[in-house]
């Protein structure tokens, strides 16, 4: 080092180097002697600097001695007025200047400066802009490299392998094929030159405005779709036409997995690069599904307009483009068998709105002139659906029912459009033999009795429906939906609007046995401890015709207009005191209407839904006639709810699909367990009473007897004779049959009108005991052939006391015509709690006696006979040979001063 660069020697007593040398060393560590200085030398002990020492030498010495960030001695080495060295620096280097910053040399800077070498505290962890920029560039570069590799490796599948509409195959319960239906039979590939420009422009404006310029994907379109969806507005969708074409024709995979989405994305980019836009457009329009089994634009043009695709005008193209959003909800013919919201009226409104929106978008995009647009203000005329011949007879109804059951119960989100593309194997519960036998039984009765040519005023518009359900499993083994699914489109086994009449009475009886009648002396919101459980043999009600119905507390029931209700029995038959078993046998209305009021309509409704009826099918009105069937459940649900009694109180929802596979892989399997609806005591007693309806010689269901088998059932006829039912069961099978006349000429199903059946089939009045029970008996005789003759469980004793309701004031009857099968709980004589005669009006009523016990004669003198023997004065009209009995008609009474029926 040159002489002029050296600093002059420091004085003996000061200077920063001397201060450092003089600083005490940390414990446990000795400072190394300075270069050129030996231990024990005077210069070492006194801190004397070497002649050519300087700050650099001092710094190195301090580092060797553990300095740097360590404190030096307080007050060491300031020159004139120099400050003592502290943590932040040593003493001044002459005169008054303070020393430099912290001792020690900074750490070495690394290639990736993080944590940062020259920052302290939180600043040490904040990355620099260089570091952030480098990371972003590296991330983008990695993505580009990965995308490049993926693009190079992806292979575009052969469209000939995937652009096929596959069959959906439906199987009978035994595994044999029932029907094969799908879109492959209705596809005709056409070139782009046969597809009108208006059709291409319609889908571009509706689905993908940037189609002509994008590379197969549209990030902006995806963002715009999400934004419009968040606003609740109409959206074009996030997928481009290229992506939809790839999904439909190249992948053959409709799953919503992330891997499939990425695969679609890269294939779309490659297709967008390698294929001409006109090819992609033709491929998209030729592979898309338009509903009604039509795949491709040519098939759609033929299906909806009976013309070739090249002849479509702009409005027809806009309509067909709207179907691509989902034919189920835009086909004006409706798809109510799939979704009740897809009615013809609702679908027409949606299709019109969508078509107009597409035409307006075409004008905005300069793809259609305003003058041309002005020509189209209404939905163009569309041909009605053409029925598939292989779905004729009952098969069409079975397929529709199975399809609906699967779509409404699968948990994978499989939609009607997914199903329409085909590839599914649907295994049903339907027994082909039983389906044929049910159809044969209906045809036999129809052909023999219904003559619309001879009796056009009474025998037109006659419809039959039916369903058969296994009690233990809930399997729907057979239905009758109508004469032919290609001619009569409504499934009569499903809900039709036909009221069930007196077949509803078993639910009233079940509610009374399970929940009990309310104590007249207690408030309406009383608990179960204030209810009296009912026994069908010990409970007696007034069976008078035109009985004035009362609330449970004895007040006369009135409607909103203050009118009272008089309940009529079928044929105006009047019964005096009658127990509930006899009332069910004769289908007397008055006892069950008053019983329903005493139990409470909400409790009756709950019993019906617990048995298996849908709440949506039940009347929401709590009027007295609710208990005698003003609701309109389907035949399927009626068979299923009676099956609950057949299964001794265990309820299973009826179902029609056991499992579904897609291309060999399971996608659905039915899994259900029985729910306890009623105790075995309640269920077995309901069954025992319904057995007497069939077995008793005066029972309304005697026409349904099956020799050698135990049968329980109930007839039903509604007010105005507008529908008639028979629902019955054996231990193995529960079946419901209904009959009605429905004027189906109306355009809207909501305006269809049920017609009276007086004179239909040559009979004065149609009862459940006539044609419905005849069909039931014919079908069940054949359906049960070869099956063992099982018996019902014996009725269990009920914890119930004698009770008189509805104005009955006599002792309970001991009917002489009660069959030998009557349970042991039936009293052989007058119960000990029953008075020997009519109670004295002066006597006070006992807690569980009826609220009219202090009166004599009941309503109009028919409340009690005062017969000391306790035998009821029941004198129903004897059924002459060759007639059908009273059939258990509803006879919904009337208001006082109003009509009587």
Secondary structure, 3 states (H helix, E strand, C coil): CCHHHCCCCCCCCCCHHHHHHHCCCCCCCCCCCCCCCCCCCHHHHHCCCCCCCCHHHHHHHHHHCCCCCCCCCCCCCCCCCCCCCECCECCCCCCCCCCCCCCCCCCCCCCCCCCCCCCCHHHHHCCCHHHHHHHHHHHHHHHHHHHHHHHHHCCCCCHHHHCCCCEEEEECCCCCEEEEEECCCCECCCCHHHCCHHHHHHHHHHHCCCCCCCCCCCHHHHHHHHHHHHHCCCCCCCCCHHHHHHHHHHHCCCCCCHHHHHHHHHHHHHHHHHCCHHHHHHHHHHHCECCCCCECHHHHHHHHHCCCHHHCCHHHHHHHHHHCCCHHHHCCCCCCCCCCCCCHHHHHHHHHHHHHHHHHHHHHCCCCCHHHHCCCCCCCCCCCCCCCHHHCCCHHHHHHHHHHHHHHHCCCCCCHHHHHCCCEEEEECCCHHHHHHHHHHHHHHHHHHCCCCCCHHHHCCEEEEEEEECCCCCEEEEEECCCCCCCCCCCCCCCCCCCCHHHHHHHHHHHHHHHCEECCCCCCCCCHHHEECCCCCCEEEECCCCEECECCCCCECECCCCCEEEECCHHHCCCCEEEHHHHHHHCCHHHHHHHHHHHCHHHHHHHHHHHCCCHHHCCCCCCHHHHHCCCCCCHHHHHHHHHHHHCCCEECCCECEEEEEECCEEEEECCCCCEECCCHHHHHHHHHHHHHHHHCCCCCCHHHCCCCCCCEEEEEECHHHCEEEEEEECCCCEEEEEEEEEECCCCCHHHCEEECCCCHHHCCCCCHHHHHHHHHHHHHHHHCCCCCCCCCCCCCCCCCCCEEECCCCCCCCCCCCCCCCCCCCCCCCCCCCCCCCCCCCCCCCCCCCCCCCCCCCCHHHCCCCCCCCCCCCCCCCCCCCCCCCCCCECCCCEECCCCCC
